[in-house]
């Protein structure tokens, strides 16, 4: 996400005029009517001084759009508003693509779990995930197509590598790594769906995410005790607080 925001910021400022900071003021290059007298020590011809704390938004073609800042819109922020008063919206198309990618990953791992898992609970969980995520994938694909949103049709390289890595394991070692992978995948998925459900802009995509949040929470509650059982067995009676997934200071928190 940071790389997406960095790229967006670069595009936004690529065509903007240069800004100069001087004694707490910002000089913005603009057009000055012919014959206008410039007071020495204030600003140069073709510049306008903007007082500190004022908001300049959307400078295009040498003109400054000084309209008010909206709330709940992609790329805006609540400048001057009380902390917590506004929330930045999420990009619905990015969510659809990310959710589809996560769904494809889930299906791939669950199918692998059905083939290689030796633990009965893991096999049952895998079959349940295949059924659930097939339905979710169909709903997401249909809605994304209606909205003209492009979503991936195949696994990304990271997910492919993850599946290949797990495929090279067997027995209890596979079960342990597979359970942890399912745990992390569902924690990430829940965070994405909650963000869309709370801050999505498209009402239909937002509603779909809201409907799926309870289901994903249910999946997470199913895999937590299974993954915890394997991790405790793997690390013994005294697991390291900083190495175990779900421990304080670890990679993820499992409650």
C-alpha positions in Angstrom: 0.0 0.0 0.0 2.9 2.4 0.8 4.3 1.9 -2.7 0.8 2.6 -4.2 0.5 5.8 -2.2 4.1 6.8 -3.1 3.4 6.3 -6.8 0.1 8.3 -6.6 1.9 11.1 -4.8 4.5 11.2 -7.5 1.9 11.4 -10.3 0.0 14.1 -8.4 3.0 16.4 -8.0 4.7 15.7 -11.3 2.9 18.5 -13.2 2.6 20.9 -10.3 4.6 24.2 -10.2 7.6 24.4 -7.9 6.9 25.4 -4.2 9.3 27.4 -2.0 9.2 27.6 1.7 10.2 30.9 3.3 9.5 32.1 6.9 6.5 29.9 7.4 4.9 30.8 4.0 4.5 28.9 0.8 4.9 30.6 -2.6 2.8 29.2 -5.4 3.5 30.2 -9.0 0.4 31.7 -10.6 -0.6 34.4 -13.1 -0.2 38.1 -12.1 -2.2 40.7 -14.0 -0.1 43.1 -16.1 0.8 46.3 -14.2 0.2 44.9 -10.8 2.6 46.5 -8.3 4.6 44.1 -6.1 5.5 45.3 -2.6 9.2 44.7 -1.9 9.9 41.9 0.5 6.6 40.2 0.1 6.4 38.2 -3.2 7.8 38.2 -6.7 5.8 38.8 -9.9 3.8 35.7 -10.8 3.7 34.4 -7.3 1.1 34.4 -4.6 1.8 34.0 -0.9 -0.3 31.5 1.0 -0.7 31.9 4.7 0.4 29.0 6.9 -2.4 26.5 7.6 -4.4 27.2 4.5 -5.1 24.2 2.2 -4.3 24.1 -1.5 -5.8 21.2 -3.4 -5.7 20.2 -7.0 -3.3 22.6 -8.8 -3.7 22.1 -12.5 -2.5 24.2 -15.4 -1.2 27.0 -13.2 -4.5 27.4 -11.4 -5.2 26.5 -7.8 -8.5 24.8 -6.8 -9.1 26.2 -3.4 -12.3 24.2 -2.8 -13.0 22.6 0.6 -11.6 19.2 1.4 -14.2 16.5 1.2 -14.4 13.6 3.7 -14.6 9.9 2.9 -13.0 10.5 -0.6 -10.0 8.7 -2.1 -6.9 10.8 -1.8 -8.3 13.3 0.7 -7.5 13.9 4.3 -9.2 15.7 7.1 -6.7 18.7 7.3 -7.7 20.9 10.2 -10.4 18.5 11.4 -10.3 17.0 14.9 -8.3 13.8 15.1 -10.5 10.8 14.2 -13.2 13.0 12.6 -12.6 11.7 9.1 -11.4 8.4 7.5 -9.7 8.0 4.2 -11.7 5.8 1.8 -10.3 2.7 0.3 -10.1 2.0 -3.5 -12.9 -0.4 -4.4 -11.1 -1.7 -7.5 -8.0 -2.4 -5.5 -10.0 -4.2 -2.9 -11.7 -6.4 -5.6 -8.3 -7.3 -7.1 -6.8 -8.0 -3.6 -9.8 -10.0 -2.4 -9.8 -12.1 -5.6 -6.1 -12.8 -5.3 -6.6 -13.8 -1.7 -9.5 -16.0 -2.7 -7.4 -17.8 -5.4 -4.6 -18.3 -2.9 -7.1 -19.8 -0.4 -8.5 -22.2 -2.9 -5.0 -23.3 -4.0 -3.9 -23.9 -0.4 -7.1 -25.6 0.6 -6.9 -28.0 -2.3 -3.3 -28.8 -1.3 -4.5 -29.4 2.3 -7.1 -31.9 1.1 -4.3 -33.8 -0.7 -1.6 -33.7 1.9 -3.0 -33.0 5.4 -2.9 -35.9 7.8 -4.8 -34.2 10.6 -8.6 -34.9 10.4 -9.5 -31.4 11.6 -7.3 -29.8 8.9 -8.8 -31.9 6.2 -12.3 -31.0 7.3 -11.3 -27.3 7.4 -9.8 -27.5 4.0 -13.0 -28.9 2.4 -15.1 -26.3 4.1 -12.8 -23.5 2.8 -13.0 -24.9 -0.8 -16.8 -24.8 -0.6 -16.9 -21.3 1.0 -14.3 -19.6 -1.2 -15.7 -21.1 -4.4 -19.0 -19.2 -3.6 -17.1 -16.1 -2.6 -15.1 -16.1 -5.8 -18.2 -16.4 -7.9 -19.8 -13.5 -6.2 -16.7 -11.3 -6.4 -16.1 -12.1 -10.1 -19.7 -11.3 -11.0 -19.8 -8.0 -9.2 -16.4 -6.9 -10.4 -17.4 -7.6 -14.0 -20.6 -5.6 -13.5 -18.5 -2.7 -12.2 -15.9 -2.9 -14.9 -13.1 -3.8 -12.4 -10.2 -5.9 -13.4 -9.3 -8.8 -11.1 -6.6 -11.4 -11.4 -7.4 -14.7 -13.1 -4.5 -16.7 -11.7 -2.2 -16.8 -8.6 0.5 -14.2 -8.2 4.1 -15.4 -8.0 4.3 -15.1 -4.2 1.2 -17.4 -3.8 2.6 -19.8 -6.3 5.9 -20.0 -4.4 4.0 -20.5 -1.1 2.0 -23.4 -2.5 5.2 -25.0 -4.0 7.0 -24.6 -0.6 4.2 -26.4 1.2 3.9 -29.1 -1.4 7.5 -30.1 -0.6 6.5 -31.0 3.0 4.7 -34.0 4.3 3.2 -35.5 7.4 3.1 -33.4 10.6 5.5 -30.9 9.2 3.1 -30.1 6.4 0.2 -29.9 8.8 2.0 -27.4 11.0 3.1 -25.1 8.2 -0.2 -25.4 6.4 -2.2 -24.5 9.5 0.0 -21.4 10.1 -0.4 -20.4 6.5 -4.2 -20.6 6.7 -4.1 -18.6 9.9 -2.1 -15.7 8.5 -4.1 -15.7 5.2 -7.4 -15.4 7.0 -6.1 -12.6 9.3 -4.9 -10.6 6.3 -8.2 -11.3 4.5 -10.3 -10.2 7.5 -8.4 -6.9 7.6 -9.0 -6.2 3.9 -12.7 -7.0 4.1 -13.3 -5.0 7.2 -11.6 -2.0 5.6 -13.8 -2.2 2.5 -17.0 -2.8 4.6 -16.2 0.3 6.7 -14.7 2.7 4.1 -15.6 1.5 0.6 -17.1 3.9 -1.8 -19.0 1.6 -4.1 -22.2 0.6 -2.2 -22.5 -2.8 -3.8 -18.9 -3.8 -3.2 -19.1 -2.4 0.3 -22.2 -4.4 1.0 -20.6 -7.6 -0.3 -17.6 -7.1 2.0 -19.9 -6.5 4.9 -21.7 -9.7 4.3 -18.5 -11.6 4.1 -16.9 -10.2 7.3 -18.8 -12.6 9.7 -17.9 -15.6 7.5 -14.2 -14.8 7.4 -14.3 -14.2 11.2 -15.9 -17.7 11.5 -13.1 -19.2 9.3 -10.5 -17.5 11.5 -12.1 -18.8 14.7 -12.0 -22.3 13.2 -8.3 -22.3 12.3 -7.0 -20.5 15.4 -7.2 -23.5 17.8 -5.9 -25.9 15.2 -2.9 -23.7 14.4 -2.3 -23.1 18.1 -2.2 -26.8 18.8 0.4 -27.4 16.2 2.5 -24.4 17.2 2.5 -25.5 20.9 3.5 -29.0 20.0 6.2 -27.7 17.7 7.7 -25.3 20.3 7.2 -27.4 23.4 5.8 -26.3 26.7 7.7 -23.0 26.8 7.3 -21.3 23.5 9.4 -18.2 22.7 7.3 -15.0 23.0 9.1 -13.5 20.0 9.0 -16.4 17.6 5.6 -17.9 17.9 2.8 -16.6 15.7 0.1 -15.3 18.0 2.4 -14.5 20.9 3.0 -10.9 22.1 5.6 -9.4 19.9 5.2 -12.2 17.3 4.1 -11.8 13.7 0.4 -12.0 14.4 -1.8 -12.0 17.4 -4.0 -15.0 18.0 -6.6 -14.6 20.7 
